[in-house]
């Protein structure tokens, strides 16, 4: 067990971690919802009414625990991702979730590619308004100079505001204007998602990408991996010369050579 503390409105609370584990299934896939659902049953048997709150690193696992145990026992359960089913479940007692502004995140993914293909400044259509009027304000993203990375900013989704987040696949209005095809001709992009079974990637992130790719005049081929092996993805990269750009979501972050080796041929 581990103890920590948190201060809320001037009062300090002791937080005790009763149990935790990586939710990995027998095949090696991580972030596994079924494993989380089984884990909460085991923890409930061990700790019973000592469990006051359940915290999950994503909504897929959080909802699995909520449906398996927390809902019936009225224990607040919190997740991350603001998946549509989790947001809707707030009305039924799900404690809350975090929106990672997937609508902004998906736009940033493809906008950086579009800018590279157009040979313009990387910030075009992001912090700098483009010729269609697309621009983001600094309350929804930031750019980290040291890592040369764009980040979408998180938003808490609670009982007070969840109705604003019920549809997680709506594009962000300030960057939803169609680019002119003459100035921004269609380009072919190969994009992979490391795990087809991941709830957030499959039900929120990819549907948003598919809406933005039309607005940005990108013809994207989406490749869904199994979440376990790089080869399940790289085996479907047989004709790199057919694409103008690549967006790679690795299964393991130290496996870049699996892709660059193919692309350098």
PASEBA-1860 file (N, C-alpha, C; in nm, 3 decimals):
! residues 265
1> XXXXXXXX> 0.084/-0.119/0.000/0.000/0.000/0.000/0.088/0.125/0.000 ~ 0.039/0.230/-0.064/0.111/0.357/-0.068/0.019/0.469/-0.024 ~ 0.074/0.563/0.054/-0.003/0.678/0.097/0.048/0.805/0.030 ~ -0.044/0.894/-0.001/-0.010/1.025/-0.054/-0.108/1.125/0.004 ~ -0.103/1.247/-0.044/-0.196/1.347/0.008/-0.234/1.445/-0.103 ~ -0.349/1.506/-0.086/-0.397/1.607/-0.180/-0.470/1.715/-0.101 ~ -0.452/1.839/-0.143/-0.520/1.949/-0.075/-0.631/2.003/-0.163 ~ -0.751/2.011/-0.109/-0.868/2.061/-0.180/-0.937/2.166/-0.092
9> XXXXXXXX> -0.947/2.288/-0.144/-1.014/2.397/-0.071/-0.960/2.412/0.071 ~ -0.828/2.399/0.085/-0.767/2.421/0.214/-0.764/2.301/0.306 ~ -0.825/2.192/0.266/-0.826/2.070/0.347/-0.734/1.965/0.284 ~ -0.649/1.905/0.363/-0.558/1.802/0.315/-0.618/1.664/0.340 ~ -0.623/1.584/0.235/-0.676/1.449/0.244/-0.564/1.347/0.222 ~ -0.567/1.240/0.299/-0.472/1.130/0.279/-0.530/1.034/0.176 ~ -0.450/1.004/0.074/-0.492/0.912/-0.031/-0.413/0.783/-0.016 ~ -0.479/0.672/-0.002/-0.412/0.543/0.012/-0.438/0.457/-0.110
17> XXXXXXXX> -0.332/0.416/-0.177/-0.344/0.326/-0.292/-0.350/0.183/-0.240 ~ -0.466/0.121/-0.254/-0.484/-0.015/-0.206/-0.424/-0.118/-0.301 ~ -0.437/-0.093/-0.431/-0.386/-0.188/-0.530/-0.375/-0.118/-0.665 ~ -0.288/-0.169/-0.750/-0.276/-0.120/-0.887/-0.208/-0.228/-0.970 ~ -0.229/-0.224/-1.100/-0.159/-0.317/-1.189/-0.169/-0.269/-1.332 ~ -0.074/-0.313/-1.415/-0.082/-0.291/-1.559/-0.184/-0.388/-1.616 ~ -0.278/-0.336/-1.693/-0.384/-0.420/-1.748/-0.339/-0.481/-1.881 ~ -0.262/-0.589/-1.870/-0.208/-0.657/-1.987/-0.270/-0.796/-1.994
25> XXXXXXXX> -0.320/-0.833/-2.113/-0.383/-0.965/-2.124/-0.280/-1.073/-2.151 ~ -0.326/-1.197/-2.162/-0.235/-1.311/-2.177/-0.159/-1.308/-2.309 ~ -0.213/-1.237/-2.408/-0.145/-1.226/-2.538/-0.043/-1.112/-2.540 ~ -0.040/-1.032/-2.432/0.057/-0.924/-2.423/0.002/-0.787/-2.455 ~ -0.125/-0.778/-2.495/-0.184/-0.649/-2.528/-0.208/-0.568/-2.400 ~ -0.170/-0.441/-2.403/-0.185/-0.356/-2.285/-0.315/-0.275/-2.292 ~ -0.344/-0.202/-2.186/-0.466/-0.120/-2.176/-0.590/-0.207/-2.201 ~ -0.590/-0.328/-2.148/-0.694/-0.425/-2.181/-0.816/-0.412/-2.089
33> XXXXXXXX> -0.930/-0.384/-2.149/-1.052/-0.359/-2.071/-1.100/-0.483/-1.997 ~ -1.095/-0.599/-2.062/-1.142/-0.722/-1.997/-1.057/-0.755/-1.875 ~ -0.927/-0.733/-1.886/-0.838/-0.758/-1.772/-0.873/-0.666/-1.656 ~ -0.906/-0.540/-1.687/-0.945/-0.445/-1.582/-1.074/-0.489/-1.514 ~ -1.169/-0.538/-1.592/-1.294/-0.584/-1.535/-1.275/-0.701/-1.440 ~ -1.180/-0.789/-1.473/-1.149/-0.901/-1.385/-1.074/-0.853/-1.261 ~ -0.986/-0.755/-1.279/-0.905/-0.706/-1.167/-0.991/-0.643/-1.059 ~ -1.092/-0.566/-1.099/-1.173/-0.498/-0.997/-1.249/-0.601/-0.912
41> XXXXXXXX> -1.285/-0.714/-0.972/-1.351/-0.820/-0.895/-1.259/-0.877/-0.790 ~ -1.132/-0.896/-0.828/-1.033/-0.948/-0.733/-1.008/-0.848/-0.622 ~ -0.994/-0.720/-0.659/-0.969/-0.617/-0.557/-1.088/-0.602/-0.462 ~ -1.208/-0.609/-0.518/-1.327/-0.596/-0.433/-1.333/-0.710/-0.331 ~ -1.292/-0.828/-0.373/-1.291/-0.943/-0.280/-1.190/-0.922/-0.169 ~ -1.078/-0.855/-0.203/-0.971/-0.834/-0.105/-0.998/-0.716/-0.013 ~ -1.054/-0.608/-0.070/-1.063/-0.482/0.006/-1.205/-0.438/0.039 ~ -1.303/-0.491/-0.033/-1.442/-0.461/-0.002/-1.472/-0.314/0.009
49> XXXXXXXX> -1.534/-0.273/0.121/-1.578/-0.134/0.135/-1.466/-0.037/0.170 ~ -1.341/-0.085/0.168/-1.228/0.008/0.182/-1.206/0.089/0.054 ~ -1.262/0.042/-0.058/-1.243/0.110/-0.186/-1.340/0.228/-0.194 ~ -1.285/0.349/-0.195/-1.368/0.470/-0.204/-1.372/0.527/-0.345 ~ -1.266/0.506/-0.423/-1.255/0.563/-0.557/-1.176/0.465/-0.643 ~ -1.215/0.456/-0.769/-1.139/0.378/-0.868/-1.090/0.474/-0.975 ~ -0.961/0.471/-1.004/-0.903/0.559/-1.106/-0.841/0.473/-1.215 ~ -0.875/0.504/-1.339/-0.825/0.429/-1.453/-0.751/0.521/-1.549
57> XXXXXXXX> -0.649/0.467/-1.617/-0.572/0.548/-1.713/-0.639/0.561/-1.848 ~ -0.752/0.494/-1.870/-0.835/0.525/-1.986/-0.979/0.482/-1.960 ~ -1.069/0.529/-2.044/-1.211/0.502/-2.024/-1.249/0.359/-2.060 ~ -1.175/0.297/-2.151/-1.206/0.159/-2.185/-1.196/0.071/-2.062 ~ -1.087/0.084/-1.988/-1.069/0.007/-1.865/-1.161/0.059/-1.756 ~ -1.177/0.191/-1.748/-1.263/0.249/-1.646/-1.407/0.201/-1.659 ~ -1.458/0.199/-1.781/-1.595/0.153/-1.804/-1.610/0.004/-1.774 ~ -1.506/-0.073/-1.803/-1.511/-0.215/-1.772/-1.524/-0.237/-1.621
65> XXXXXXXX> -1.449/-0.161/-1.543/-1.458/-0.173/-1.397/-1.589/-0.116/-1.344 ~ -1.634/-0.008/-1.405/-1.761/0.052/-1.365/-1.876/-0.045/-1.386 ~ -1.881/-0.106/-1.503/-1.991/-0.199/-1.534/-1.981/-0.328/-1.454 ~ -1.858/-0.371/-1.426/-1.840/-0.498/-1.355/-1.867/-0.488/-1.206 ~ -1.839/-0.368/-1.147/-1.849/-0.359/-1.001/-1.889/-0.222/-0.949 ~ -1.825/-0.117/-0.996/-1.839/0.016/-0.935/-1.982/0.070/-0.942 ~ -2.048/0.051/-1.054/-2.182/0.107/-1.071/-2.278/0.052/-0.965 ~ -2.280/-0.079/-0.951/-2.370/-0.143/-0.855/-2.335/-0.103/-0.712
73> XXXXXXXX> -2.207/-0.085/-0.685/-2.162/-0.054/-0.549/-2.148/0.095/-0.523 ~ -2.186/0.176/-0.625/-2.187/0.322/-0.612/-2.051/0.378/-0.569 ~ -1.945/0.326/-0.631/-1.810/0.375/-0.604/-1.767/0.463/-0.721 ~ -1.736/0.590/-0.699/-1.696/0.680/-0.808/-1.576/0.623/-0.885 ~ -1.589/0.618/-1.017/-1.484/0.565/-1.103/-1.450/0.670/-1.207 ~ -1.321/0.695/-1.223/-1.276/0.801/-1.312/-1.184/0.743/-1.419 ~ -1.198/0.795/-1.541/-1.115/0.748/-1.652/-1.047/0.862/-1.724 ~ -1.010/0.834/-1.846/-0.938/0.932/-1.928/-0.969/0.902/-2.074
81> XXXXXXXX> -0.994/1.003/-2.153/-1.019/0.996/-2.298/-1.151/1.060/-2.338 ~ -1.249/1.064/-2.246/-1.382/1.118/-2.278/-1.446/1.044/-2.395 ~ -1.435/0.911/-2.396/-1.507/0.832/-2.495/-1.657/0.852/-2.476 ~ -1.732/0.844/-2.584/-1.875/0.876/-2.579/-1.951/0.793/-2.477 ~ -1.919/0.662/-2.466/-1.992/0.577/-2.372/-1.961/0.616/-2.227 ~ -1.837/0.657/-2.201/-1.799/0.698/-2.066/-1.865/0.831/-2.029 ~ -1.867/0.923/-2.123/-1.932/1.053/-2.097/-2.080/1.032/-2.067 ~ -2.145/0.949/-2.147/-2.287/0.922/-2.125/-2.310/0.854/-1.990
89> XXXXXXXX> -2.215/0.772/-1.946/-2.230/0.699/-1.820/-2.218/0.790/-1.698 ~ -2.171/0.912/-1.716/-2.166/1.006/-1.603/-2.306/1.028/-1.547 ~ -2.406/1.024/-1.634/-2.545/1.039/-1.590/-2.590/0.920/-1.505 ~ -2.515/0.808/-1.514/-2.550/0.687/-1.439/-2.456/0.664/-1.321 ~ -2.368/0.760/-1.294/-2.282/0.747/-1.177/-2.133/0.736/-1.204 ~ -2.093/0.724/-1.331/-1.950/0.725/-1.363/-1.894/0.859/-1.314 ~ -1.782/0.855/-1.242/-1.736/0.975/-1.172/-1.696/1.090/-1.261 ~ -1.631/1.060/-1.372/-1.583/1.164/-1.463/-1.470/1.113/-1.547
97> XXXXXXXX> -1.425/1.197/-1.638/-1.318/1.158/-1.729/-1.243/1.284/-1.771 ~ -1.139/1.264/-1.848/-1.059/1.375/-1.899/-1.064/1.373/-2.052 ~ -1.106/1.484/-2.110/-1.098/1.497/-2.256/-0.958/1.546/-2.290 ~ -0.888/1.470/-2.374/-0.757/1.516/-2.419/-0.771/1.598/-2.547 ~ -0.890/1.657/-2.561/-0.921/1.739/-2.678/-0.885/1.663/-2.805 ~ -0.947/1.545/-2.820/-0.918/1.462/-2.936/-0.948/1.535/-3.066 ~ -1.046/1.626/-3.063/-1.079/1.701/-3.185/-0.963/1.790/-3.227 ~ -0.891/1.844/-3.129/-0.772/1.924/-3.159/-0.653/1.834/-3.189
105> XXXXXXXX> -0.642/1.727/-3.113/-0.530/1.632/-3.131/-0.528/1.573/-3.272 ~ -0.644/1.528/-3.319/-0.652/1.469/-3.452/-0.619/1.573/-3.559 ~ -0.669/1.694/-3.540/-0.638/1.801/-3.635/-0.488/1.828/-3.640 ~ -0.424/1.836/-3.525/-0.281/1.863/-3.520/-0.202/1.753/-3.592 ~ -0.244/1.628/-3.575/-0.175/1.516/-3.640/-0.168/1.537/-3.791 ~ -0.283/1.567/-3.851/-0.287/1.580/-3.996/-0.242/1.717/-4.044 ~ -0.260/1.819/-3.961/-0.220/1.953/-4.004/-0.067/1.964/-4.017 ~ 0.006/1.903/-3.926/0.152/1.905/-3.935/0.197/1.838/-4.065
113> XXXXXXXX> 0.130/1.728/-4.102/0.160/1.661/-4.229/0.126/1.752/-4.347 ~ 0.009/1.814/-4.343/-0.033/1.901/-4.453/0.066/2.015/-4.472 ~ 0.112/2.074/-4.365/0.207/2.185/-4.375/0.340/2.140/-4.433 ~ 0.385/2.021/-4.392/0.511/1.969/-4.446/0.498/1.943/-4.596 ~ 0.384/1.889/-4.636/0.362/1.861/-4.778/0.350/1.989/-4.860 ~ 0.297/2.094/-4.800/0.283/2.223/-4.870/0.410/2.306/-4.865 ~ 0.505/2.265/-4.781/0.629/2.340/-4.770/0.613/2.475/-4.703 ~ 0.517/2.484/-4.610/0.493/2.610/-4.540/0.536/2.597/-4.395
121> XXXXXXXX> 0.530/2.706/-4.321/0.567/2.704/-4.180/0.481/2.603/-4.104 ~ 0.543/2.532/-4.012/0.472/2.426/-3.940/0.353/2.478/-3.861 ~ 0.353/2.606/-3.826/0.246/2.663/-3.744/0.124/2.709/-3.824 ~ 0.132/2.698/-3.957/0.021/2.744/-4.041/-0.106/2.665/-4.010 ~ -0.216/2.738/-3.989/-0.344/2.674/-3.958/-0.352/2.623/-3.815 ~ -0.246/2.648/-3.739/-0.243/2.606/-3.597/-0.246/2.733/-3.512 ~ -0.129/2.792/-3.487/-0.127/2.919/-3.416/-0.136/3.039/-3.509 ~ -0.116/3.012/-3.640/-0.122/3.117/-3.743/-0.239/3.087/-3.836
129> XXXXXXXX> -0.325/3.182/-3.859/-0.444/3.159/-3.942/-0.405/3.127/-4.085 ~ -0.467/3.023/-4.144/-0.437/2.987/-4.282/-0.531/3.059/-4.379 ~ -0.518/3.028/-4.508/-0.596/3.100/-4.609/-0.744/3.065/-4.608 ~ -0.781/2.962/-4.532/-0.923/2.928/-4.519/-0.984/2.983/-4.390 ~ -0.897/3.035/-4.303/-0.946/3.090/-4.177/-0.932/2.996/-4.059 ~ -0.863/2.881/-4.077/-0.842/2.788/-3.967/-0.732/2.838/-3.873 ~ -0.760/2.838/-3.743/-0.658/2.878/-3.644/-0.703/2.830/-3.506 ~ -0.606/2.791/-3.424/-0.633/2.750/-3.286/-0.589/2.860/-3.191
137> XXXXXXXX> -0.657/2.871/-3.078/-0.617/2.966/-2.975/-0.536/2.891/-2.868 ~ -0.456/2.966/-2.794/-0.362/2.901/-2.703/-0.427/2.841/-2.578 ~ -0.559/2.846/-2.568/-0.624/2.780/-2.456/-0.656/2.634/-2.487 ~ -0.630/2.589/-2.610/-0.659/2.449/-2.646/-0.535/2.373/-2.690 ~ -0.421/2.441/-2.705/-0.298/2.371/-2.744/-0.177/2.452/-2.699 ~ -0.062/2.383/-2.699/0.062/2.458/-2.686/0.173/2.386/-2.762 ~ 0.276/2.461/-2.795/0.390/2.407/-2.868/0.511/2.406/-2.775 ~ 0.576/2.290/-2.764/0.696/2.278/-2.681/0.819/2.286/-2.771
145> XXXXXXXX> 0.891/2.395/-2.758/1.006/2.419/-2.845/1.115/2.314/-2.826 ~ 1.138/2.271/-2.702/1.247/2.178/-2.673/1.228/2.044/-2.744 ~ 1.105/1.996/-2.749/1.079/1.867/-2.813/1.017/1.882/-2.951 ~ 0.996/2.007/-2.992/0.933/2.038/-3.122/0.801/1.961/-3.138 ~ 0.720/1.972/-3.034/0.595/1.896/-3.028/0.475/1.985/-2.999 ~ 0.363/1.954/-3.065/0.235/2.019/-3.034/0.157/1.931/-2.937 ~ 0.090/1.993/-2.844/0.008/1.922/-2.748/-0.132/1.984/-2.742 ~ -0.234/1.898/-2.743/-0.370/1.944/-2.716/-0.387/1.944/-2.564
153> XXXXXXXX> -0.455/2.044/-2.511/-0.469/2.059/-2.366/-0.592/1.983/-2.313 ~ -0.575/1.924/-2.196/-0.681/1.844/-2.135/-0.794/1.930/-2.078 ~ -0.913/1.869/-2.071/-1.031/1.934/-2.013/-1.102/1.832/-1.924 ~ -1.134/1.871/-1.801/-1.207/1.783/-1.711/-1.353/1.772/-1.756 ~ -1.405/1.649/-1.759/-1.545/1.624/-1.795/-1.614/1.567/-1.671 ~ -1.710/1.641/-1.620/-1.777/1.607/-1.495/-1.929/1.612/-1.511 ~ -1.998/1.590/-1.401/-2.144/1.595/-1.404/-2.194/1.734/-1.442 ~ -2.111/1.836/-1.420/-2.151/1.973/-1.449/-2.144/2.008/-1.598
161> XXXXXXXX> -2.058/1.941/-1.673/-2.040/1.982/-1.814/-2.043/1.867/-1.915 ~ -2.073/1.745/-1.870/-2.059/1.629/-1.959/-2.145/1.635/-2.084 ~ -2.259/1.705/-2.078/-2.348/1.709/-2.195/-2.282/1.777/-2.314 ~ -2.180/1.859/-2.290/-2.106/1.923/-2.400/-2.015/1.826/-2.473 ~ -1.992/1.707/-2.415/-1.893/1.613/-2.468/-1.955/1.480/-2.511 ~ -2.087/1.476/-2.525/-2.152/1.348/-2.553/-2.114/1.289/-2.688 ~ -2.086/1.372/-2.787/-2.039/1.322/-2.916/-1.891/1.358/-2.930 ~ -1.806/1.258/-2.915/-1.662/1.282/-2.914/-1.601/1.286/-3.054
169> XXXXXXXX> -1.685/1.274/-3.157/-1.632/1.270/-3.294/-1.668/1.393/-3.377 ~ -1.704/1.502/-3.309/-1.734/1.628/-3.379/-1.605/1.707/-3.393 ~ -1.577/1.756/-3.514/-1.456/1.834/-3.536/-1.463/1.966/-3.460 ~ -1.346/2.023/-3.433/-1.338/2.149/-3.359/-1.366/2.263/-3.456 ~ -1.472/2.338/-3.429/-1.524/2.437/-3.525/-1.419/2.537/-3.576 ~ -1.332/2.591/-3.493/-1.237/2.691/-3.544/-1.138/2.637/-3.649 ~ -1.128/2.505/-3.660/-1.037/2.448/-3.761/-1.110/2.349/-3.851 ~ -1.234/2.380/-3.883/-1.317/2.291/-3.964/-1.350/2.347/-4.102
177> XXXXXXXX> -1.267/2.439/-4.151/-1.291/2.499/-4.282/-1.212/2.426/-4.390 ~ -1.277/2.402/-4.502/-1.219/2.327/-4.613/-1.104/2.404/-4.680 ~ -0.991/2.335/-4.702/-0.882/2.396/-4.775/-0.910/2.394/-4.924 ~ -0.863/2.495/-4.994/-0.879/2.504/-5.138/-0.791/2.400/-5.206 ~ -0.849/2.318/-5.292/-0.775/2.209/-5.355/-0.672/2.256/-5.456 ~ -0.687/2.374/-5.507/-0.587/2.427/-5.601/-0.459/2.465/-5.527 ~ -0.475/2.533/-5.416/-0.359/2.574/-5.337/-0.303/2.459/-5.254 ~ -0.390/2.361/-5.222/-0.350/2.248/-5.137/-0.397/2.119/-5.204
185> XXXXXXXX> -0.328/2.075/-5.310/-0.373/1.958/-5.385/-0.370/1.830/-5.301 ~ -0.452/1.734/-5.340/-0.463/1.608/-5.268/-0.330/1.534/-5.262 ~ -0.297/1.484/-5.143/-0.176/1.406/-5.122/-0.214/1.273/-5.056 ~ -0.132/1.172/-5.082/-0.157/1.038/-5.029/-0.076/1.016/-4.901 ~ -0.144/0.971/-4.796/-0.080/0.952/-4.665/-0.106/0.811/-4.614 ~ -0.002/0.750/-4.560/-0.013/0.620/-4.491/-0.007/0.648/-4.342 ~ -0.111/0.606/-4.269/-0.118/0.633/-4.125/-0.159/0.506/-4.052 ~ -0.083/0.471/-3.950/-0.120/0.351/-3.874/-0.161/0.386/-3.732
193> XXXXXXXX> -0.248/0.304/-3.676/-0.290/0.311/-3.536/-0.248/0.179/-3.473 ~ -0.172/0.188/-3.366/-0.102/0.068/-3.317/-0.194/-0.044/-3.270 ~ -0.317/-0.012/-3.226/-0.404/-0.116/-3.171/-0.548/-0.094/-3.213 ~ -0.598/-0.182/-3.299/-0.735/-0.168/-3.349/-0.839/-0.188/-3.240 ~ -0.800/-0.253/-3.129/-0.895/-0.282/-3.022/-0.903/-0.169/-2.919 ~ -0.817/-0.070/-2.931/-0.819/0.040/-2.834/-0.944/0.125/-2.854 ~ -1.020/0.143/-2.746/-1.149/0.211/-2.756/-1.135/0.355/-2.801 ~ -1.042/0.428/-2.742/-1.023/0.569/-2.779/-0.977/0.583/-2.923
201> XXXXXXXX> -0.877/0.507/-2.962/-0.823/0.518/-3.097/-0.927/0.482/-3.202 ~ -1.005/0.377/-3.174/-1.101/0.328/-3.272/-1.230/0.406/-3.277 ~ -1.280/0.450/-3.160/-1.413/0.511/-3.157/-1.410/0.663/-3.157 ~ -1.295/0.722/-3.126/-1.286/0.868/-3.119/-1.181/0.925/-3.213 ~ -1.058/0.882/-3.198/-0.946/0.942/-3.271/-0.954/0.917/-3.422 ~ -0.972/0.791/-3.464/-0.976/0.765/-3.608/-1.097/0.828/-3.676 ~ -1.218/0.822/-3.617/-1.330/0.892/-3.681/-1.304/1.041/-3.701 ~ -1.234/1.104/-3.606/-1.200/1.246/-3.621/-1.098/1.265/-3.733
209> XXXXXXXX> -0.997/1.180/-3.738/-0.899/1.188/-3.846/-0.968/1.179/-3.982 ~ -1.066/1.089/-3.992/-1.135/1.068/-4.119/-1.219/1.188/-4.160 ~ -1.260/1.268/-4.064/-1.332/1.393/-4.099/-1.234/1.502/-4.140 ~ -1.122/1.511/-4.068/-1.024/1.614/-4.101/-0.950/1.585/-4.231 ~ -0.931/1.458/-4.265/-0.853/1.430/-4.387/-0.922/1.488/-4.511 ~ -1.054/1.487/-4.513/-1.127/1.548/-4.624/-1.107/1.700/-4.626 ~ -1.115/1.761/-4.509/-1.101/1.907/-4.501/-0.961/1.954/-4.542 ~ -0.862/1.868/-4.518/-0.723/1.903/-4.548/-0.675/1.844/-4.681
217> XXXXXXXX> -0.766/1.787/-4.758/-0.733/1.730/-4.890/-0.624/1.623/-4.881 ~ -0.642/1.533/-4.786/-0.548/1.424/-4.768/-0.620/1.291/-4.792 ~ -0.564/1.211/-4.878/-0.617/1.077/-4.905/-0.540/0.981/-4.816 ~ -0.601/0.943/-4.703/-0.530/0.867/-4.601/-0.569/0.719/-4.605 ~ -0.468/0.633/-4.604/-0.491/0.490/-4.585/-0.465/0.459/-4.439 ~ -0.567/0.408/-4.369/-0.556/0.380/-4.226/-0.523/0.233/-4.204 ~ -0.418/0.208/-4.129/-0.374/0.073/-4.099/-0.388/0.051/-3.949 ~ -0.464/-0.050/-3.908/-0.486/-0.079/-3.767/-0.405/-0.201/-3.725
225> XXXXXXXX> -0.321/-0.184/-3.623/-0.239/-0.294/-3.574/-0.309/-0.376/-3.467 ~ -0.237/-0.477/-3.416/-0.295/-0.565/-3.314/-0.253/-0.527/-3.172 ~ -0.173/-0.420/-3.159/-0.130/-0.376/-3.028/-0.020/-0.460/-2.967 ~ 0.034/-0.557/-3.042/0.132/-0.648/-2.985/0.263/-0.653/-3.063 ~ 0.253/-0.657/-3.196/0.375/-0.672/-3.276/0.384/-0.564/-3.382 ~ 0.506/-0.518/-3.405/0.530/-0.418/-3.509/0.507/-0.477/-3.648 ~ 0.540/-0.605/-3.664/0.529/-0.668/-3.795/0.386/-0.673/-3.846 ~ 0.288/-0.677/-3.754/0.148/-0.677/-3.795/0.113/-0.549/-3.871
233> XXXXXXXX> 0.191/-0.444/-3.848/0.172/-0.316/-3.917/0.266/-0.303/-4.036 ~ 0.393/-0.329/-4.013/0.492/-0.309/-4.119/0.471/-0.403/-4.237 ~ 0.408/-0.517/-4.214/0.380/-0.610/-4.324/0.283/-0.549/-4.425 ~ 0.216/-0.442/-4.384/0.120/-0.377/-4.474/0.174/-0.244/-4.528 ~ 0.305/-0.232/-4.524/0.371/-0.117/-4.582/0.458/-0.167/-4.698 ~ 0.390/-0.224/-4.796/0.462/-0.290/-4.904/0.500/-0.202/-5.021 ~ 0.441/-0.083/-5.032/0.468/0.004/-5.147/0.483/0.149/-5.101 ~ 0.590/0.180/-5.030/0.607/0.315/-4.974/0.606/0.426/-5.078
241> XXXXXXXX> 0.648/0.395/-5.199/0.656/0.500/-5.301/0.518/0.550/-5.344 ~ 0.412/0.481/-5.303/0.276/0.522/-5.339/0.225/0.636/-5.251 ~ 0.303/0.673/-5.149/0.257/0.772/-5.051/0.348/0.895/-5.049 ~ 0.287/1.008/-5.016/0.362/1.133/-5.005/0.410/1.160/-4.864 ~ 0.346/1.096/-4.766/0.383/1.117/-4.626/0.337/0.999/-4.543 ~ 0.396/0.988/-4.424/0.365/0.877/-4.333/0.346/0.931/-4.192 ~ 0.245/0.878/-4.121/0.222/0.909/-3.980/0.227/0.777/-3.905 ~ 0.329/0.760/-3.822/0.357/0.630/-3.761/0.328/0.632/-3.611
249> XXXXXXXX> 0.246/0.536/-3.568/0.209/0.518/-3.428/0.263/0.380/-3.386 ~ 0.383/0.379/-3.330/0.452/0.254/-3.300/0.389/0.177/-3.184 ~ 0.399/0.044/-3.190/0.356/-0.039/-3.078/0.449/-0.015/-2.960 ~ 0.579/-0.014/-2.987/0.680/0.015/-2.886/0.762/0.133/-2.933 ~ 0.785/0.228/-2.843/0.846/0.353/-2.884/0.993/0.341/-2.923 ~ 1.055/0.226/-2.898/1.195/0.209/-2.938/1.210/0.128/-3.066 ~ 1.099/0.115/-3.141/1.102/0.033/-3.262/1.097/0.116/-3.390 ~ 1.143/0.239/-3.386/1.138/0.324/-3.505/1.210/0.263/-3.623
257> XXXXXXXX> 1.318/0.189/-3.597/1.396/0.130/-3.706/1.314/0.031/-3.789 ~ 1.210/-0.026/-3.729/1.124/-0.118/-3.804/1.057/-0.048/-3.921 ~ 1.035/0.082/-3.906/0.969/0.160/-4.009/1.070/0.233/-4.098 ~ 1.168/0.296/-4.036/1.264/0.371/-4.116/1.344/0.281/-4.207 ~ 1.365/0.158/-4.165/1.436/0.062/-4.249/1.362/0.036/-4.379 ~ 1.229/0.029/-4.371/1.147/0.008/-4.491/1.143/0.134/-4.576 ~ 1.126/0.248/-4.511/1.110/0.373/-4.584/1.240/0.419/-4.651 ~ 1.353/0.374/-4.602/1.481/0.416/-4.660/1.523/0.333/-4.780
265> X> 1.447/0.228/-4.808/1.484/0.139/-4.921/1.457/0.207/-5.055
END
